[in-house]
Amino acid sequence: MKCLILAAGYATRLYPLTQNFPKPLLEVAGKPILDWLIDDMSQTGLIDEYIIISNHKFAPIFEQWAEKKKEFSIFNFPFSILDDGTSSNESRLGAVKDIQFAIDQLHLDDDLLVMAGDNLLDFSLSHFIRFAKEKNATCVMRYFEHDEARLHKTGVAEIDADGRILSMEEKPANPKSNWCIPAFYYYTRQDARLIKKGIDSGCGVDAPGSFIAWLSTQTTVYTYEMPGRRYDIGTLESYEAVKQTYTGPTDV
């Protein structure tokens, strides 16, 4: 299984911190955000390659990070840093096109764990992967959000009693449920082959959940209720708050 990490954004809300530095490499509790995610997954033995999709501006910084990571890590696994060729927030490809870009560039034909590189979790992703393996289907994580204002800023799904997505919408004006879908996805090999079809069919490309919204109309997509908390670092205030409280996954 390949782990594909979305890191081609420009994080303009975190300027000046991210004006010349990628958000996934900002430090929290002694190491970069990206290291927390990768170090967690590396202990599972489930990933045979990590693929970081960057923009042209930050690709050299990620390459330096990857060289240092390989030199000092106790885990032996390959990294690929992909430069999607964009150089500004206005010219970005969008997350869904970045995923397809990685598939095309590396000729990927495997199950994919796809995640945003700027989120932190206080639980291990290994639980989610085991759930997806048991379902043998594309799966996403979900959490219950009480704050209606936040529902307008994320993907929201209706689910049935078995946790299958009935419908999903990114940043809905009128949310149909309180179930939010963060940017952590497990695609089966078969469903990953449908990303280009989704793009050609007109699914949104900016938010990564847009493909899931489309895919759930084509096949079964299951949801896994998160056993802990996600920390979304979107502003300078949220970054400062996370630095004060985060201590890493408690159940790796």
LOMIKE-305255 format. One record per residue (C-alpha): residue number from 1; residue in one letter; x, y, z. Coordinates in pm, 1 decimal, padded with zeros to 6 digits, m for minus. Example, Ala and Ser with C-alpha at 12.3 -4.5 7.8 and 13.67 -1.06 7.14 Angstrom:
2
     n   res          X          Y          Z
     1     a    01230.0   m00450.0    00780.0
     2     s    01367.0   m00106.0    00714.0
REM end
This chain:
252
     n   res          X          Y          Z
     1     m    00000.0    00000.0    00000.0
     2     k    00119.8    00348.4   m00086.5
     3     c    00070.9    00650.0    00138.3
     4     l    00000.5    00963.4   m00062.5
     5     i    00033.0    01288.8    00130.3
     6     l   m00125.5    01607.5   m00000.7
     7     a    00116.5    01894.1    00061.3
     8     a    00086.0    02121.1   m00242.8
     9     g   m00112.3    02398.0   m00075.1
    10     y    00017.1    02743.2    00012.0
    11     a   m00143.8    02791.5    00357.1
    12     t   m00204.1    03162.2    00302.4
    13     r   m00395.2    03194.1    00630.6
    14     l   m00074.1    03112.6    00816.8
    15     y    00134.1    03388.9    00659.8
    16     p    00401.5    03498.4    00738.5
    17     l    00498.0    03155.7    00884.1
    18     t    00420.4    02971.9    00561.8
    19     q    00508.3    03239.3    00309.0
    20     n    00835.3    03062.3    00234.8
    21     f    00792.1    02736.8    00425.7
    22     p    00541.3    02447.5    00389.5
    23     k    00281.8    02406.0    00660.8
    24     p    00327.9    02024.8    00697.2
    25     l    00685.3    02085.4    00812.9
    26     l    00597.1    02331.2    01088.9
    27     e    00702.0    02188.2    01423.7
    28     v    00462.5    02073.7    01693.6
    29     a    00585.3    01912.7    02016.3
    30     g    00940.4    01879.2    01893.0
    31     k    00898.5    01755.9    01536.5
    32     p    00728.3    01845.5    01208.7
    33     i    00356.7    01778.0    01164.9
    34     l    00438.7    01541.3    00878.6
    35     d    00672.5    01336.4    01097.3
    36     w    00394.0    01266.6    01346.1
    37     l    00180.4    01113.3    01070.3
    38     i    00459.8    00916.9    00904.1
    39     d    00617.3    00790.3    01226.5
    40     d    00276.9    00657.6    01333.8
    41     m    00214.2    00474.9    01005.8
    42     s    00570.2    00343.2    00979.5
    43     q    00526.6    00136.7    01293.3
    44     t    00239.3   m00055.8    01136.6
    45     g    00447.9   m00206.6    00857.2
    46     l    00157.7   m00147.7    00617.8
    47     i    00314.1    00120.3    00395.8
    48     d    00585.5    00041.8    00140.1
    49     e    00624.7    00394.1    00000.2
    50     y    00547.2    00751.1    00104.0
    51     i    00464.9    00997.6   m00171.7
    52     i    00454.7    01366.9   m00086.6
    53     i    00289.9    01588.2   m00348.6
    54     s    00429.5    01939.1   m00325.5
    55     n    00414.7    02253.6   m00531.8
    56     h    00716.7    02389.0   m00718.8
    57     k    00787.2    02650.9   m00453.7
    58     f    00825.0    02407.4   m00165.1
    59     a    00946.2    02087.4   m00337.5
    60     p    01318.0    02156.3   m00260.5
    61     i    01234.9    02199.4    00109.6
    62     f    01051.4    01866.4    00115.4
    63     e    01342.5    01699.7   m00063.4
    64     q    01582.2    01824.7    00204.8
    65     w    01344.7    01700.8    00473.6
    66     a    01317.8    01357.8    00307.2
    67     e    01696.5    01317.3    00287.7
    68     k    01729.2    01398.6    00656.1
    69     k    01438.4    01167.0    00740.1
    70     k    01596.9    00874.5    00557.0
    71     e    01931.9    00939.7    00723.5
    72     f    01807.4    00947.1    01080.4
    73     s    01497.1    00728.0    01077.5
    74     i    01504.3    00375.7    01220.9
    75     f    01251.9    00271.6    00955.8
    76     n    01362.0    00173.8    00606.2
    77     f    01112.6    00300.9    00351.8
    78     p    01131.0    00503.1    00031.7
    79     f    01009.5    00859.1   m00015.1
    80     s    00904.7    01020.0   m00339.4
    81     i    00869.9    01398.0   m00354.1
    82     l    00656.9    01509.1   m00649.9
    83     d    00657.3    01865.2   m00778.4
    84     d    00319.5    01940.4   m00937.0
    85     g    00468.3    02241.0   m01118.8
    86     t    00248.2    02510.9   m00965.6
    87     s    00398.9    02821.4   m00810.6
    88     s    00110.0    03015.1   m00654.7
    89     n   m00216.6    02965.2   m00471.1
    90     e   m00401.7    03092.4   m00778.6
    91     s   m00244.2    02834.6   m01012.3
    92     r   m00274.0    02528.9   m00784.9
    93     l   m00410.7    02209.6   m00939.9
    94     g   m00639.6    02117.7   m00652.0
    95     a   m00613.8    01808.9   m00430.6
    96     v   m00800.6    01566.4   m00657.8
    97     k   m00591.6    01655.6   m00962.7
    98     d   m00278.6    01626.6   m00749.1
    99     i   m00376.3    01270.0   m00659.1
   100     q   m00423.6    01184.1   m01025.9
   101     f   m00094.3    01359.2   m01104.6
   102     a    00084.5    01124.5   m00861.9
   103     i   m00087.5    00818.7   m01008.3
   104     d    00015.5    00920.1   m01360.1
   105     q    00373.2    01019.5   m01273.9
   106     l    00453.1    00706.0   m01072.9
   107     h    00221.4    00464.1   m01257.6
   108     l    00054.9    00372.9   m00930.8
   109     d   m00177.3    00073.6   m00926.6
   110     d   m00216.1   m00011.8   m00560.8
   111     d   m00433.3    00053.3   m00258.7
   112     l   m00377.2    00411.7   m00147.0
   113     l   m00386.9    00579.7    00191.8
   114     v   m00443.1    00946.6    00106.4
   115     m   m00417.4    01217.4    00369.0
   116     a   m00366.5    01587.6    00415.7
   117     g   m00017.7    01661.0    00542.0
   118     d   m00125.4    01936.4    00779.5
   119     n   m00352.7    01753.4    01026.5
   120     l   m00261.6    01589.3    01354.7
   121     l   m00438.0    01302.2    01532.3
   122     d   m00427.2    01191.0    01894.4
   123     f   m00485.3    00826.7    01794.3
   124     s   m00308.5    00589.2    01557.3
   125     l   m00419.0    00563.0    01194.9
   126     s   m00356.8    00188.7    01218.7
   127     h   m00711.8    00145.5    01354.6
   128     f   m00855.9    00306.9    01043.2
   129     i   m00643.0    00090.7    00812.8
   130     r   m00749.8   m00229.6    00986.4
   131     f   m01113.2   m00121.0    00952.1
   132     a   m01067.6   m00057.8    00578.8
   133     k   m00891.4   m00390.1    00527.6
   134     e   m01177.9   m00570.2    00699.4
   135     k   m01435.8   m00391.8    00484.6
   136     n   m01230.7   m00451.4    00167.5
   137     a   m01372.1   m00125.6    00035.0
   138     t   m01287.2    00241.0    00008.1
   139     c   m01325.9    00400.0    00351.2
   140     v   m01311.8    00745.3    00507.5
   141     m   m01303.7    00868.6    00865.4
   142     r   m01587.3    01064.1    01025.8
   143     y   m01652.4    01263.3    01340.5
   144     f   m01962.4    01427.1    01486.7
   145     e   m01960.0    01806.0    01475.7
   146     h   m02203.0    02001.9    01697.2
   147     d   m02104.4    02346.7    01572.1
   148     e   m02314.4    02428.3    01265.4
   149     a   m02075.1    02701.7    01155.0
   150     r   m01798.4    02443.5    01118.2
   151     l   m02022.9    02217.4    00912.2
   152     h   m02022.5    02480.7    00638.1
   153     k   m01642.5    02457.8    00607.9
   154     t   m01586.3    02085.4    00556.5
   155     g   m01720.3    01773.8    00390.2
   156     v   m02046.9    01649.9    00542.0
   157     a   m02196.4    01305.8    00479.7
   158     e   m02525.1    01130.1    00537.0
   159     i   m02464.0    00771.6    00645.7
   160     d   m02679.8    00461.8    00696.8
   161     a   m02691.9    00230.1    00997.3
   162     d   m02393.1    00031.8    00865.9
   163     g   m02179.5    00342.1    00822.4
   164     r   m02204.7    00361.5    00444.7
   165     i   m02215.8    00701.9    00278.9
   166     l   m02557.7    00781.3    00133.8
   167     s   m02459.3    01129.1    00015.4
   168     m   m02176.7    01372.7    00073.9
   169     e   m02118.8    01739.0    00001.2
   170     e   m01816.5    01964.4    00045.5
   171     k   m01881.9    02288.4    00236.6
   172     p   m02261.5    02257.6    00220.4
   173     a   m02487.3    02561.4    00254.2
   174     n   m02746.7    02337.2    00421.7
   175     p   m02573.3    02044.4    00596.0
   176     k   m02777.2    01723.7    00590.0
   177     s   m02608.7    01574.1    00896.4
   178     n   m02346.6    01641.1    01162.3
   179     w   m02099.8    01384.3    01028.5
   180     c   m01783.0    01553.1    00904.0
   181     i   m01532.5    01380.8    00675.4
   182     p   m01169.8    01489.7    00733.2
   183     a   m00897.5    01441.8    00472.3
   184     f   m00796.4    01084.5    00555.0
   185     y   m00901.0    00830.9    00291.1
   186     y   m00834.1    00468.5    00205.8
   187     y   m00887.6    00394.1   m00164.2
   188     t   m00891.1    00039.2   m00291.9
   189     r   m00684.5   m00018.1   m00603.2
   190     q   m01001.9   m00053.2   m00807.8
   191     d   m01151.6    00273.3   m00683.6
   192     a   m00826.0    00466.8   m00724.4
   193     r   m00851.5    00382.2   m01095.0
   194     l   m01176.9    00582.5   m01103.8
   195     i   m01024.5    00918.9   m01005.3
   196     k   m00971.3    01028.0   m01365.4
   197     k   m01328.6    00929.4   m01448.9
   198     g   m01449.5    01136.2   m01154.8
   199     i   m01254.2    01439.8   m01274.8
   200     d   m01382.7    01394.1   m01630.2
   201     s   m01737.1    01361.2   m01493.4
   202     g   m01711.5    01702.9   m01330.3
   203     c   m01643.5    01626.9   m00965.1
   204     g   m01479.8    01914.0   m00776.3
   205     v   m01101.6    01907.1   m00771.7
   206     d   m00999.0    02158.3   m00503.9
   207     a   m01116.5    01974.4   m00190.0
   208     p   m01001.0    01610.8   m00170.7
   209     g   m01341.3    01502.4   m00040.0
   210     s   m01503.8    01600.8   m00369.2
   211     f   m01390.8    01273.9   m00526.0
   212     i   m01533.4    01076.8   m00234.4
   213     a   m01864.6    01259.8   m00278.6
   214     w   m01867.7    01149.0   m00642.3
   215     l   m01734.5    00797.7   m00573.6
   216     s   m02007.2    00729.5   m00316.6
   217     t   m02260.6    00762.3   m00600.7
   218     q   m02075.6    00492.5   m00795.2
   219     t   m01986.2    00234.1   m00531.5
   220     t   m01997.0    00160.5   m00158.9
   221     v   m01785.8    00384.5    00064.5
   222     y   m01772.4    00304.7    00436.1
   223     t   m01702.6    00545.1    00720.9
   224     y   m01498.0    00484.2    01035.3
   225     e   m01588.6    00686.0    01341.6
   226     m   m01274.6    00844.7    01480.7
   227     p   m01180.5    00718.7    01829.8
   228     g   m01008.8    01044.6    01916.2
   229     r   m00947.5    01398.0    01805.9
   230     r   m00817.6    01562.9    01489.5
   231     y   m00624.9    01891.4    01509.1
   232     d   m00674.7    02105.0    01198.4
   233     i   m00406.2    02372.0    01179.5
   234     g   m00561.9    02643.4    00966.0
   235     t   m00473.1    02970.9    01132.4
   236     l   m00193.4    03120.7    01339.3
   237     e   m00418.5    03098.6    01646.0
   238     s   m00493.7    02729.5    01594.5
   239     y   m00124.8    02656.6    01540.0
   240     e   m00029.8    02824.8    01866.4
   241     a   m00306.2    02635.2    02049.1
   242     v   m00192.5    02298.9    01911.7
   243     k    00166.7    02366.1    02013.3
   244     q    00048.9    02414.5    02370.4
   245     t   m00158.7    02095.1    02394.5
   246     y   m00049.2    01825.2    02146.7
   247     t    00156.2    01531.2    02275.4
   248     g    00114.2    01277.6    01994.2
   249     p   m00095.5    00962.1    01943.6
   250     t   m00172.0    00787.7    02269.4
   251     d   m00243.4    00440.4    02130.8
   252     v    00007.7    00369.2    01856.2
REM end
